[in-house]
């Protein structure tokens, strides 16, 4: 499978679907405010979800185990349930849960905090639900986060922080929205909120141009982690629980903690309590 080619096709499909949704709204004589008309038709991220599903099936999972359109609800802890964008349930065990999100202009400022809170909250909720035994006694699932951001002037310009009482983290000083999303995705992985995250930028055009600002958040690395999550723990690759790792046998460094695909670790024990 040509991963980069499939990624370009999926991102192009995203823009094409949004344009078609807007055309349908206009033809029907009803236009929603702002860019809402481009998303109310739905399925704009469908091609990306199909791509991820194909990657999982190519790695050995059964097609029927990968859910992308229906039956996507999983129990939570702070709420009864949440509908994820893609899940894998195999032989009664939760293998994977993924968020596939995007943002386009012009309201980047209004939506950045909403997206951040959504990403953090969803992962926090499912990990506590896992701890509480909502998914049985199966190994910890792979929780992934994919984010697509429109590449335009508005996301590359420095953003001023509001600091009426206390200084913000220096990493956000004059950071553009694209940089803030990059920091968000990276920290979601560094703090083990998600096993892996991917951050992609793309222009809204008939022939979109894709940028992957950070190697550690690249789609290729995300796919490697995703494929690794399908491997049996008796093999060379395992997925480590992001919160409750009791120990690992070979490497005790931050590198071992940061990456969910760890070829040199042969075995880990999960702390269930």
C-alpha positions as CSV (number, residue, x, y, z in Angstrom):
1,X,0.0,0.0,0.0
2,X,1.3,3.4,-1.0
3,X,0.7,5.2,2.3
4,X,1.5,8.7,1.1
5,X,-0.6,8.4,-2.0
6,X,-3.6,7.1,-0.1
7,X,-3.2,10.0,2.4
8,X,-3.2,12.6,-0.4
9,X,-6.3,11.0,-1.9
10,X,-8.1,10.9,1.5
11,X,-7.3,14.6,2.2
12,X,-8.4,15.6,-1.3
13,X,-11.7,13.7,-0.8
14,X,-12.2,15.7,2.4
15,X,-12.1,19.0,0.5
16,X,-14.1,17.6,-2.4
17,X,-16.8,16.3,0.0
18,X,-17.0,19.7,1.8
19,X,-17.4,21.5,-1.6
20,X,-20.2,19.0,-2.7
21,X,-22.0,19.5,0.6
22,X,-22.0,23.3,0.1
23,X,-23.3,22.9,-3.4
24,X,-26.2,20.8,-2.2
25,X,-27.1,23.4,0.3
26,X,-27.1,26.1,-2.3
27,X,-29.2,24.0,-4.7
28,X,-31.7,23.3,-2.0
29,X,-32.0,27.0,-1.2
30,X,-30.7,26.7,2.3
31,X,-27.3,27.9,3.3
32,X,-26.0,27.5,6.9
33,X,-23.9,30.2,8.5
34,X,-20.1,30.3,8.0
35,X,-18.6,27.1,6.8
36,X,-21.4,25.0,8.4
37,X,-22.9,24.3,5.0
38,X,-19.8,22.4,4.1
39,X,-20.1,19.9,6.9
40,X,-23.8,19.4,7.5
41,X,-23.9,16.9,4.6
42,X,-21.6,14.7,6.7
43,X,-19.0,12.1,5.7
44,X,-16.2,14.6,4.9
45,X,-13.7,12.5,6.8
46,X,-15.0,9.2,5.4
47,X,-12.1,8.6,3.1
48,X,-9.6,9.0,6.0
49,X,-11.5,6.6,8.1
50,X,-11.6,4.1,5.2
51,X,-7.8,4.5,4.8
52,X,-7.2,3.7,8.5
53,X,-9.5,0.7,8.3
54,X,-7.6,-0.5,5.2
55,X,-4.3,-0.2,7.1
56,X,-5.7,-2.2,10.0
57,X,-7.0,-4.9,7.8
58,X,-3.7,-5.0,5.9
59,X,-2.0,-5.5,9.3
60,X,-4.1,-8.6,9.9
61,X,-7.4,-7.6,11.5
62,X,-10.7,-8.8,10.2
63,X,-12.7,-6.4,8.1
64,X,-15.8,-7.0,10.3
65,X,-13.9,-6.0,13.4
66,X,-13.2,-2.5,12.2
67,X,-16.1,-0.1,12.6
68,X,-16.2,3.3,10.8
69,X,-19.8,4.3,10.2
70,X,-22.1,2.5,12.7
71,X,-21.9,0.9,16.2
72,X,-19.2,3.3,17.3
73,X,-20.4,3.9,20.8
74,X,-18.1,3.0,23.7
75,X,-18.8,3.3,27.4
76,X,-17.2,6.1,29.4
77,X,-16.7,7.0,33.0
78,X,-17.8,10.6,33.3
79,X,-20.6,10.0,30.8
80,X,-22.5,6.9,29.8
81,X,-21.1,6.6,26.3
82,X,-19.2,8.4,23.5
83,X,-19.3,7.9,19.8
84,X,-15.8,7.5,18.4
85,X,-14.8,7.9,14.8
86,X,-13.2,4.5,14.4
87,X,-13.1,1.5,16.7
88,X,-11.8,-2.1,16.5
89,X,-13.5,-4.8,18.6
90,X,-12.0,-8.2,18.0
91,X,-13.2,-11.4,19.8
92,X,-15.0,-9.3,22.5
93,X,-11.9,-7.1,23.2
94,X,-11.5,-3.4,22.5
95,X,-8.4,-3.2,20.3
96,X,-8.4,0.4,19.0
97,X,-10.4,3.6,19.4
98,X,-9.6,6.6,17.2
99,X,-10.5,10.3,16.9
100,X,-10.3,11.7,13.3
101,X,-10.8,15.4,13.5
102,X,-10.3,18.5,11.4
103,X,-10.5,22.3,11.5
104,X,-10.9,24.9,8.7
105,X,-11.0,28.7,8.8
106,X,-11.8,31.4,9.5
107,X,-12.6,30.9,13.2
108,X,-9.4,29.2,14.3
109,X,-9.3,31.1,17.6
110,X,-12.9,30.2,18.6
111,X,-12.3,26.5,17.9
112,X,-8.8,25.7,19.1
113,X,-9.7,25.5,22.8
114,X,-12.8,23.4,21.9
115,X,-10.8,20.9,20.0
116,X,-8.2,20.7,22.7
117,X,-10.7,20.1,25.5
118,X,-12.5,17.5,23.3
119,X,-9.3,15.6,22.6
120,X,-8.2,15.6,26.3
121,X,-11.6,14.8,27.7
122,X,-12.4,11.9,25.3
123,X,-9.1,10.2,26.1
124,X,-9.3,10.8,29.8
125,X,-12.8,9.4,29.9
126,X,-12.0,6.2,28.0
127,X,-8.9,5.4,30.1
128,X,-10.8,5.7,33.4
129,X,-13.5,3.6,31.9
130,X,-10.8,1.0,31.0
131,X,-9.4,1.2,34.6
132,X,-12.9,0.6,35.9
133,X,-13.3,-2.6,33.9
134,X,-15.8,-1.4,31.3
135,X,-14.0,-3.3,28.6
136,X,-13.3,-6.5,30.6
137,X,-9.9,-7.7,31.4
138,X,-8.3,-7.4,28.0
139,X,-5.0,-5.6,27.4
140,X,-5.1,-1.8,27.1
141,X,-6.5,-0.6,23.8
142,X,-4.6,1.6,21.3
143,X,-6.0,5.2,21.5
144,X,-5.1,7.3,18.4
145,X,-5.7,10.9,17.4
146,X,-5.5,12.2,13.8
147,X,-5.9,15.9,13.1
148,X,-6.2,17.7,9.8
149,X,-5.8,21.5,9.8
150,X,-6.4,23.8,6.8
151,X,-3.2,25.3,5.7
152,X,-3.6,29.1,5.1
153,X,-2.3,32.4,6.3
154,X,-4.6,32.4,9.3
155,X,-2.9,29.4,10.9
156,X,0.7,30.5,10.3
157,X,0.5,34.0,11.8
158,X,1.6,34.6,15.4
159,X,-1.2,34.7,18.0
160,X,-1.2,37.0,21.0
161,X,-1.8,35.4,24.4
162,X,-4.1,37.0,27.0
163,X,-2.3,37.0,30.4
164,X,-4.2,39.2,32.8
165,X,-2.7,37.5,35.9
166,X,-0.2,34.8,35.1
167,X,2.2,34.1,32.3
168,X,1.4,31.3,29.9
169,X,3.8,28.4,29.0
170,X,6.7,30.0,27.1
171,X,6.1,27.4,24.3
172,X,2.9,29.3,23.4
173,X,4.6,32.7,23.1
174,X,3.8,34.1,19.7
175,X,2.9,30.6,18.6
176,X,0.6,30.4,15.5
177,X,-2.4,28.1,15.5
178,X,-0.6,25.6,13.5
179,X,2.2,25.5,16.1
180,X,-0.4,25.3,18.9
181,X,-2.0,22.3,17.3
182,X,1.4,20.7,16.8
183,X,2.2,21.3,20.5
184,X,-1.2,19.8,21.4
185,X,-0.7,16.6,19.4
186,X,2.8,16.2,20.7
187,X,1.9,16.7,24.3
188,X,-1.0,14.3,24.0
189,X,1.5,11.6,23.3
190,X,4.3,12.8,25.6
191,X,1.8,12.8,28.5
192,X,0.5,9.4,27.4
193,X,-3.0,10.7,26.9
194,X,-3.0,9.0,23.5
195,X,-0.7,6.2,22.3
196,X,0.0,8.0,19.1
197,X,-1.1,11.2,17.3
198,X,-0.8,12.6,13.7
199,X,-0.9,16.2,12.6
200,X,-1.4,17.1,9.0
201,X,-1.9,20.4,7.2
202,X,-3.5,20.8,3.8
203,X,-4.6,23.6,1.5
204,X,-8.2,23.9,0.5
205,X,-7.8,23.5,-3.3
206,X,-8.7,21.2,-6.2
207,X,-5.2,19.9,-6.0
208,X,-4.5,20.1,-2.3
209,X,-0.9,20.5,-1.0
210,X,-0.1,18.5,2.2
211,X,2.4,19.5,4.8
212,X,3.5,17.4,7.8
213,X,5.2,19.9,10.1
214,X,6.7,17.5,12.6
215,X,8.4,14.1,12.0
216,X,7.3,12.7,15.3
217,X,3.7,13.5,14.3
218,X,3.9,12.3,10.7
219,X,1.4,10.0,9.2
220,X,4.0,7.4,8.4
221,X,5.0,7.2,12.1
222,X,1.3,7.1,13.1
223,X,0.7,4.2,10.7
224,X,3.7,2.3,12.2
225,X,2.2,2.7,15.7
226,X,-1.2,1.7,14.4
227,X,0.1,-1.4,12.8
228,X,2.1,-2.2,15.9
229,X,-1.1,-2.2,17.9
230,X,-2.4,-5.1,15.9
231,X,0.6,-7.3,16.9
232,X,0.3,-10.0,19.5
233,X,2.2,-9.2,22.7
234,X,4.2,-12.4,22.3
235,X,5.9,-10.8,19.2
236,X,8.5,-8.0,18.9
237,X,6.0,-5.2,19.1
238,X,3.6,-4.4,21.9
239,X,1.4,-1.5,23.0
240,X,2.2,-0.2,26.4
241,X,-0.6,1.3,28.5
242,X,-0.1,5.1,28.7
243,X,-1.0,5.5,32.3
244,X,-0.4,2.2,34.1
245,X,2.8,0.6,33.0
246,X,4.2,-1.4,35.9
247,X,7.5,-2.2,34.3
248,X,9.3,-3.1,31.1
249,X,12.2,-5.4,30.7
250,X,14.8,-3.7,28.5
251,X,14.5,0.1,28.4
252,X,13.5,2.4,31.2
253,X,14.1,5.7,29.4
254,X,11.7,8.5,28.2
255,X,12.0,7.1,24.7
256,X,10.4,3.9,25.9
257,X,7.6,5.9,27.6
258,X,6.9,8.2,24.7
259,X,6.5,5.8,21.8
260,X,3.7,3.3,21.7
261,X,5.6,1.1,19.1
262,X,8.7,-0.2,21.0
263,X,10.5,-2.9,19.1
264,X,13.2,-3.5,21.7
265,X,10.7,-4.2,24.5
266,X,9.6,-7.9,24.6
267,X,7.2,-7.9,27.5
268,X,5.4,-5.6,29.9
269,X,3.0,-6.2,32.7
270,X,-0.1,-4.2,33.1
271,X,-1.1,-2.8,36.5
272,X,-4.9,-3.2,36.6
273,X,-5.5,-1.6,40.0
